[in-house]
Amino acid sequence: MIHSNKELVIFMPSIEDGGVEKNLFNITNYLSKKNININLITSNNNKKIFFDKKVKYICPKFNFLNFKFKRLKILLCIYLLFMK
């Protein structure tokens, strides 16, 4: 039996509150339960509680970006993406 390790990187610099984000939570958690390794890159470290524990949550350690500065969030997440 051949076992393939599937991996998915989700790039979401800013996770706000709304319908798109609810779909992100549902789809990400569903795929992680199907044994797909998921790496989520975001600047919002306060949203980790909405994701399954198997999802690798990649975000900065500090949380001053949770409120504004969308362009800075995008640049920081691009940096995290290339460092992955």
FENKADA-V724320 format. One line per field, one symbol per residue. ss: DSSP state (H for helix, E for strand, - for the rest). phi: phi as a letter, one per 20 degrees, with the letter a starting at -180 (. if undefined). A space follows every 50 residues. Layout:
ss=???
phi=???
This chain:
ss=------EEEEE-------HHHHHHHHHHHHHHH---EEEEE---HHHHHH -----EEE-----HHH---HHHHHHHHHHHHHH-
phi=.eddeeccdddcgcdedrfffffgfffffffffemdfddddbdefedffe dffffeedbffecfefdbmgffffffffgfffef
